[in-house]
Amino acid sequence: MKLAKRVSTLTPSSTLAITAKAKELKSQGHDVIGLGAGEPDFNTPDYIIKAAVQSMEEGHTKYTPSGGLPKLKEMIAHKFKQDQNLTYSSEEIIVGTGAKHALYTLFQTLLDEGDEVIIPTPYWVSYPEQVKLAGGKPVYIEGKEENDFKVTPEQLQDAITSKTKAFILNSPSNPTGSMYDPEELKAVGEAALDNDILIVSDEIYEKLVYGGAEHTSVAQLSEKLKEQTIIINGVSKSHSMTGWRIGYAAGRKEIIKAMTNLASHSTSNPTANAQYGAIAAYEKDDGSVENMRKAFEDRLNTIYDKLVELPGVTCVKPKGAFYLFPNVKEAAKMNGYDDVDEWVKDLLEEEKVALVPGSGFGSPDNVRLSYATSLDLLEGAIERIGRFIEKKKQ
Ligand SMILES: Cc1ncc(COP(=O)(O)O)c(C=O)c1O
């Protein structure tokens, strides 16, 4: 059957091919170290699980309002106030089935055919696809490695046309882990403001920041910037709740209202018991968010130093998230490869280490390595990568 154009032009997730290959090798009995994970390797804290179970036992198993339970919105508003001194009413918040779905609903709400959305590279793989699915056109600007993968207001300004609707800011970033400081945020934010472009600020890694750095949202910098911004966040990464599918968007009432109308015809509502779990997540702090953050920081500091000692490998030190995004172009070249994707494939085949090629994130000289796995495995992986580079030197 001939399928719709909108799905036939979708680019499959770049992690899929490598994950499938890693699984195949594992099933053949090979000792594969997979560093492709996009989710924390910790269990959801117990008190959250208990609250969700209790909600079901108490009969909260029915439809909820489309935009989320009033109590959950209240807790999200409380979190915004407490963590970022941002005030949002419940009409300015929509809960979706994960931050990914909140973004999807947002682009469906905002974009008409041909509207442009500016996306800095390297980007999270779903941004361009979601923009295209909504009929929009992704316009890329390069976050240069020498500028910690961050874009400048000049770059943003140059990319703006009469069709530009929005600009995506992801800080801390997947895949680079880089984070904008308040001055940089203000500069890019004001360039968006001057041109009346909506800022989509994806803050899903807000809680995972390192080296004493503090996360700032562009919306915190002025009332005008707050008006111009839609914040995307959720509990997936902060509370290790990826499978629960709870994320949210906050911003202008008219946008949130339209998103809620749309959600009422797609999901009806985010899963009820998962919403109760998210309420518990924000109601109480048992220290697990900070414990997870510390564990990630520990791993980062241990393996970063080892990674950058490898020949032909350079890496901007991440300030957040749980990924390293080294440039391995020189290592690949030393090993006789022009194409980093091919190098990644052979690394998996020969040394059984699965990395995600940077090409899927718009950065073909890099690879993404997730440290959401144990230190032992991480150290083992770096050792194997080193062995591969040495063995293949030409
Ligand atoms: C940058 C970024 N935004 C959003 C998401 C989606 O998160 P969720 O699990 O809440 O859909 C992810 C997940 O990998 C991500 O990396």
The ligand as an SDF file (V2000), in Angstrom:
LIG
                    3D

 16 16  0  0  0  0  0  0  0  0999 V2000
   16.7380   16.8580   24.1910 C   0  0  0  0  0  0  0  0  0  0  0  0
   15.5900   15.9750   24.5080 C   0  0  0  0  0  0  0  0  0  0  0  0
   14.3670   16.4930   24.5380 N   0  0  0  0  0  0  0  0  0  0  0  0
   13.2970   15.7400   24.8250 C   0  0  0  0  0  0  0  0  0  0  0  0
   13.4190   14.4030   25.0760 C   0  0  0  0  0  0  0  0  0  0  0  0
   12.1740   13.5930   25.3380 C   0  0  0  0  0  0  0  0  0  0  0  0
   11.9820   13.2340   26.6320 O   0  0  0  0  0  0  0  0  0  0  0  0
   10.6840   12.4420   27.0900 P   0  0  0  0  0  0  0  0  0  0  0  0
   11.1400   11.1080   27.5590 O   0  0  0  0  0  0  0  0  0  0  0  0
   10.0810   13.2470   28.2030 O   0  0  0  0  0  0  0  0  0  0  0  0
    9.7750   12.3500   25.9280 O   0  0  0  0  0  0  0  0  0  0  0  0
   14.6790   13.7980   25.0460 C   0  0  0  0  0  0  0  0  0  0  0  0
   14.8340   12.3510   25.2580 C   0  0  0  0  0  0  0  0  0  0  0  0
   15.7900   11.7240   24.8960 O   0  0  0  0  0  0  0  0  0  0  0  0
   15.8000   14.6120   24.7590 C   0  0  0  0  0  0  0  0  0  0  0  0
   17.0400   14.0900   24.7310 O   0  0  0  0  0  0  0  0  0  0  0  0
  1  2  1  0
  2  3  1  0
  2 15  2  0
  3  4  2  0
  4  5  1  0
  5  6  1  0
  5 12  2  0
  6  7  1  0
  7  8  1  0
  8  9  2  0
  8 10  1  0
  8 11  1  0
 12 13  1  0
 12 15  1  0
 13 14  2  0
 15 16  1  0
M  END
$$$$
